Amino acid sequence: MSSAKSDTTGEVRWRTVTALAAAGALLAAGCSGAADSGQAGAGAGLGRTAVDTAELPSKFTDQNPDWSGCPKPDARQGDDASAPAKLRDGTEWECASLSVPLDYGDPEGETLSIAMIRAAAGGDEKDRIGSLIFNFGGPGGSGVVTLPAFAPDYSTLHKRYDLVSFDPRGVGDSDGVVCLDDRELDEHFAADMAPSGTGGEDEFQQRIADFAAACEDRAGDLLPHLTTANTARDLDLMRHVLGDSTLHYFGVSYGTQLGGVYAHEFPDRVGRAVFDAVVDPAQNDEESALGQARGFQLALGNYLEDCLGTDDCPLDGTPEEAEQQLNELLEGLEKNPMPTRDADRPLTRSLAWGGVAQALYSEDFWPYLTQGLDDATDDSDPDGSILLALGDSMNGRSTNGTYSTLQSSLTAIRCADSSSRYTPDDVRSRLDTFEEASPVFGPAMAWALLGCTGWPVDGASEHPDVSAEGSAEILLIGTTGDPATPYEGTASMREALGEGVAVEITYEGEGHGAYTSGDRCVKSATDDYLLEGMVPESGLTCG
């Protein structure tokens, strides 16, 4: 790549796409359980935790969604997105809302409105299977925005399915959690994610406490009800209202955790289900964060090896030497933030760190990382604009300066799900282990363990129960180079679901999610399963 500063013409598009792809953002692999007022502990059957869908009041079960044209997404969903365009076959997107109980333990109480989007099946009505509901992860990603953005990748499935997605409770247009205003979020995300020294640690802890207090102040009544188990119940009500006897489902990243919890709660209602970029359901927060540190380190090494094999790489030497150069760049930003095209927003270490991590979600984004590093290492005129844009994508910041609920919703859902609460001493005692796992990503991921400390809601459990005896077969797809949901989690999910439930496909490649990677083997096997019910042989390897 040329060392000349890159043009901004195409930035809006790729910043939006990377933000959507980051639906499984850092620490997205949180833990789920079944927490709600008056409910039993995680893993208890529905009969003991809440009213089953079939027993809900008729105001829920007899809903007939009023599908109509979709407006432009609002700031909570992501202002970079425009109103969804027609599919290639001319199908219009339609939007509607679903009313669900705020508390399934009190279905006569308050309600929430869940934003939904669909594209009706494009083939003959006699060939229609039903609705295929997508969750693209996070937790915190807007399905109403993400599904239209990636719809071309699912065009084959549209022949026999209504393509459906939604903003989960507490996300986007479904009463999305807003804790800080846009200016406050700018300051929050620019601040150091890996503090050093007593003063830095005190400031870091105060920032987390202030964030939690702001969330309680602005969304306190909602926070106890943002568990994955409740979203699974919303999914079942959605299935019922859409007229399907079983749930046909496509979950990516955290969406696989949601799917696993659904299968646990409703094993007899699982239809054809695909889990891509599989979360490890057996890990607690520390184990998940450490696994991600190793996963991003692996992805970084793969990127550096690829970059060093070209003539355009701004780093040099061995991969180890190039990594050291990158780390020195990041560490230098701690005291000396780099100018960007936005004079009011220099590139800090945290924003650059997020930008590097963002680019590792897909090989498609590696060229942007290379250009961003090229700009940042220009001795005559260093420019952090591209790394800043990538970091903004990670944080859900639109080009107009507004934030979606992506990261705030992620924190709220993760802290409602996970009972793990760590202390600064816990983090300090684990720093060496995290740094050994990843010198670049480890320290920040270790300190992120404090994200739920002081949260105003107790979490449900250490990790979710996804045991699903009696469920139909579920297709799991794991990617060997996945940074955010490391490949080992696929086997763990298979074991946790129970004997005979899961069928596993391995994609030997890079990135977060295999179905949209372009690999024909993965796509063919998945399409045959979803469209024809042909279950592939477990152990199939693609790539």
N, C-alpha and C positions, 0 to 999 in steps of 0.2 A: 504494500500500500504506500501511496505517496505520503510524505511527511507534512504536506500542506494541510492546513486546517480543513476539516470536512464540512461540506455544505449542510445546511439544516433542512433542506427541502423534504427529505424523506424521514425526518426524525419523528414527526407526529405519528406516522403509521407504526414504525417499529417500536416506539415507546408504548403505544397502546397494546400491541401484540405481546411485548414482553411482560407488561403488567398482567395481561390475561394469563399468559403462560405461568406466571408466578402465583397462580391461585394456590399452589402448594408451596407457599413461601417458607422461609427459614423457620424452624421449630413448628412447622405446620403439623407434624406428626405428633400431636398432643394425645392425651388419653381421654377416653370417654367412659361414661357410666350412666346410671339411671338415677339422677338426682332431681328431685322436685319436692315441693312442700308436701309433707305428709307421706312421702314415698318410702318404700323399703330400700335397702342398699342396692348397689350395682349388681346386676346379674339376676335380680329377682324376676320371676315371671310376670307377665303383664297383669295377670289376675290379681297380683298383690301390689302392683305399683301404680296402676292407672286403669281407667275405663278403656276397654278394647274398642277398636274402631266401630265394630258392629253394634256396640252398646252406647255409642255417643248419641246425644240428642239429634233429632231429625234436622234441626237447623244447620247441622254440619253434614250429616250423611245424605241429605236430599239436595245439596247444592247443585246448581247448574251454572257453571262459570260463564260469564258474559264475555266471550271472546270477541275482541275488536282490534283495530289497527294499533300498532305499538308506537308510543311517543319516543322522542329522543331521551336516552337515559339521563337521570338527574345526577347531581354531584355525588351523591352517596354511592351511586353505581359506577361512576367514572365518566367525567365530562368530556374526555377525549373521544368517546364513542358517539356515533351518530345514530339516528333511527335506523333500525335494521333494514337493509335492502332485500329485495326479493331473492329467493334462491334461483339458481341457474335455470331451473325448470319453470320458473314463473310463480312458484308458490309464495304467497304472502305470509309474513310472520303475524301472529295474533297474540295479544296479551290479555291476561285476566288476573283475577285475584282469588285466593282461596282463604276462607275464614277457618281458623283453627283455635282450639282452646289455648290460652296463655299457659294454663296449668292443667295438665291432663288428669290430675288428682281432683280437680274442681271444674268439670266441664260446663257447669252452669255459670261460671264466673266470667272474667274478662276474656277477650278474644284478641287474636293477632290476625293481620291480613298478610298473606304470603303472595308475593308477586310471581307470576308464572308467564312463560312464553312457549309457543308451540308453532311448528310448521306441520300442517296436516299431511298425511302420507301421500306421496306423489304417484303411486301406482294404482292399479285397479282395486276397487273396494273389496272385491272377493279375495284379494291377496293380502289385505291388511292384517297384521298380527295384533296390533294394539299400539299403545304408547310406549316409547323407550325414553325413560327419564334419566337425565344426566346430572351428575354433580362433579364439578371440575376441581374441587379441592379448596384448600386454604388451611383451616376453615376461614372463610371470609370472602371468598370469591363470588361475584355476582353471576349466576347462571344466565340471567336475562341478558346480560351483555356478552358473556363468553360464548354461548351456543351459536348465535348468529355469526360471530367472528370466525369460528372454526367449522361452521356448517359444511363448507365444501369437502372437508375431510370425512364427513359422515354421509355424503350424498348417496352412497350405495344403500345404506340402512334406511334412508328416507323413502325408498321405494315401497317398503312394507310396514314402516312404523311412522306414527306421528312422532316427530322429534320434539321433546319437551324438556325444559329446564326451569329453574326457579331460583330466587334469592332466598336462602334458608333464613329461618328466624334470627333476627339480630344482624342481618346482612343487607346492605344495599337498600332496596325499596321495601323490604320486609322489616320495618322498624329498625333499620341499621343503627348500630351503636356509634354514637358520636361523643367523644370524651373531651377533646380539645379542639379549638378552632384552627383554621388553616395556618395562621401565623404561629400559634403555639406548637403546632405539629412540625413546622419548619425547624423551629428551635429544638424540639424534642429529637428529631431524627438526625440533626446535624451534630448533636452532642456525642461525646465519646462513648462507645459501646464496650470498651475494655479499659476500665479505669486503672490507674496506678497511684500508689501512695494513699495515705489516710485521707487527705483532702479530696482527692479524686473519687475515692470510694464513697465518702460521705455524700458528695454531690450526686453521684450515680444513684445511691439509695434514696435520696430525697426526690430525685426525678421520678423514680418508680412509684414512690409513695404519692407524689402529687398527681401522677397519671391515674392511679387507682382511685384516689379521692375524687378526681374530676369525673371518672366513669360512674362512681356511686352517686354523685350529685346529679348527673344528667340522665342516667339510665338505671338507677338503683333498683326500681321495681321489676325491670326486665331481666336483670343479670342472673337471678337464680334459675331462670327457665330456659337458658340457652345451652342446654346439654345436647349432646349428639343423640341420646336416647329420645328426647322430645322431637328432634328433627326427624328421627326414624319414624315416629308416630305420625308426624306431619306427612311424611312420604306415604304411609299406608292410607291415610285419609285421602291424599291426592290420587293414589291408585284407585281407590273406591269411587271417587267422584268422576274420574276419567273413564270409568266403566270396565276396568280390567279385573279379572278374578285373581291374577297373580301379577307381581311387580316385575316388569322387564326393565333392567337397570344397567347403566354404564357409569361406573365411578372411577375417578382418576385421583391419585394421591390421597389426601384426606377423604375423598369420596369413597375410597375403598374401606376406610374405617367406618364411615357412615353405613356403607353396604353391609359390612360385617355385623354391626350392631342391629341393623334391620333384620338380617338373617337370623340372629339370635332371638330377637323378639317375635318374629313372624316366620319361622322356618317353613311352614306349610304354605306360605304365600309368595315364596321366591319363584319367579319365572326364569327367564334367561337373563343371567347377570354376568357382567364382565367387570373385573377389578384390574385396572392398569396402573402401574407405578405403586406397588402395594406397600402400605404401611405395616410395620411390625406391631401387632396388637399386644404382644407380650411384654413390651418394654415400658418402663416408667420414664419420666421426663429426662432424668439424667442419662439413662441408657440410650434414649432416642437422640438426645443432643450429641452425645459422644459418637453415635453411629453416623449422624449427619456430618460431624466434623471430619470423620474418616471418609465419608462419601464425597464431600466437596474437595477434600484433599486429593482423592483419586481423580476426580474430574479435572481439577487444576493441573495435575501432572499430565493427564492426557492432552489437555489444551496446550500446555507448554511444549510438549513433545511435538505436537502438530505445528505450532507456531514456529519453533526453531528449525523446522524442516522447510521453511519458506524463505524467500529473499526479503520479505517485508516485515519480519518480526522485529519489534523495537527492543527486545531483550536478546541476550546472547550467552554463549557458553553452553554448559550442560544444563539439563532441566533443573538440577539442584541450584546451580548458579543463577539461573533465570528467576527461580522462585525467591532467592535471596534478594535479587534486584527489586522484585515486586514488593517484597516485605519492607525493604528500605524505603521505597516510594510511599507506601502506606504509613509507615512510622513517621516519616518526615512531615506528613500532613497533619499530624497531631498538634504540632506547634506552629506550623506554617501552612495554613490552608491555601489552596491553589486558586488563582483567578479563573472565572468562567465567563461565558457570554452574559450571564446575569450578574451584574455588578454587585447586587445585594446578596448573592448566594455563592460564596466560595466553596470549593470542594474540600470537605473535611475528611478525616480518616474514616469515620463511620459511613459517610455517604459513598466514598470510594470503595470501601469494603463491600457495601451492599451492591454497588454496581458490578464489581467483579463476580460476586456470587450470582447475581441475576443472569449474567452472561453465560454461566456454566449450566444453566437449565437446558440448553439446547445447542447443538453444534451450529445451528443456523445463526446463533448470536455471537459465535466466536469472532467473526470478522469485525463486529462492532467493538468487542473488547480489544482486539488488536489495534484498531484505529484509535480507540480511546487511550490506550497505553502509549501509542505513538505520539499523540498530541500532548499527553501529560509529561512525557520524557524529553520533549523538545527543549533543549537548554536555552535557546535564544528566546523562546516565547511559549512557555508551558501553558497549556489550556486544559482545564478539567471538565469541559462542557459535556463530552460524551459520557464519561464516567458518572457525572452528576445525573445525566438523563437516565442512565441505567439504574442508578441508585434511587431516583424518583420512582421509577417503575416498580421497583421492589416495595416501595412504601405506599404505592397507590396514589401518587401525586400526578395530577393532570397537567398538561402544558399551560393551562390558564391559572395554575397555582392552587386549585382546589383539590381536596383529598377525598377519595372514596373511603368507605368504611373498612377496607381490606384489613389493615393491621389492627385497628381497634376491635373489629369483630373477631379477628383471630385470637387476640388476647382474651376477650370476654368468653369465648367458647372454650378455649383451652383451659382457662382457670375455672370454669364451671364444671368441666369434665374431670380435671386432674386433682387429686387430693394431695399431691406432692407440694410441699412448701419448704423451700431451702433458706438457709441463713448465709450471711457473708462468710462465716467460718467454713461452712460446707463448700462454698465455691473456692475459697483459698486452698482448702485441702485437696481439691481436685484439679487445680490449675495445671500442675505438671502433667497430669494424664491427658488433659485436653490439648495442651501445647505439643505434647509428643504425638498425638493423633493428627494435629494440623497446626503448624506454626502460624499459618495465615489466619485460619478460621477458628481455631480452638479457643483462644482467650475470650473472644466475644461470645461464643456459644456457651462457654462456662458461665460467664456473668449473666447471660440471658436466663439462667435458671432462676434468678430472683424475680422474674417477670410476674409470678403469681403470689409472691410474698406480700402479705398485707392486703390481699384482694378481699373485697367486702363479702364474698360468697365462698363458702366451703366447697371444695371440689368433691366430685362423686366417688372416685375410686383411683387406685394407683394406675390401673390400665383397664381397658374395656373387656367385657366378656363377649366374645363373638362365636362361642360354641353354637353350632346350628344343626344338631342331629335332626334328620328328617327333611332337611332342605334339598331342593333340586341341586344339580351340579352347578358349580360356579367356576367360571374361567378366570384364572389368575395369570397376569402377564408381568414378569419381572425383567428389568433391564440391568445388565451387568455393570454399566457405567453410570447408573442413576445417582446423582449427588444428594438429592433430597430425601428419597426413600430407598436406601441401599438395598441391593439385590437380595441380601439374606432375609429381608423381611417377608419375601414371597413364601419361602418355605415355612417360616414361622406362622404366617396366616393360614397356610394349608393345614398345618398341624392343629392350630387353634380352632378352626372351623369344624374339625372332626373327621373321622375316617369316612372316606367315600364321598365327601362333599366337594372338594376342590380338585380341579384339573389345572396343571401348571404348564405355562409356556415360558421359555427363556429367550429373551432377545439379547444377543451379543452385540451391544452397541452403546452409544452415548445418549445422554439426555434423560429428561424426566417425562416418561410416558412413551410407549412403543407404538401404539396404534397409529399415531399421526407422524411417525418417524419416516414414513415412506417405504418401510420394509414390506415387500409383497407377501412374504411368508406369514408375518404376523397378521396383516390385514385379511388375507385369504382365510386363514384359520378362524379368525374372529367373525368375519362376515358369514362364513358357513355355519358357525354355531348360532349366531343371532338370527339369521334369515331362514336357515333350514333345520335348525336343531341338531346339526351334526357336531357332536362333541369330539374335539381332537384327542389324540392319545396323549395322556399326561407325560410330560418329559420332552415334548417337542422343543427343539432348539432352532431358532431362526437367527438371521444376521450373517 
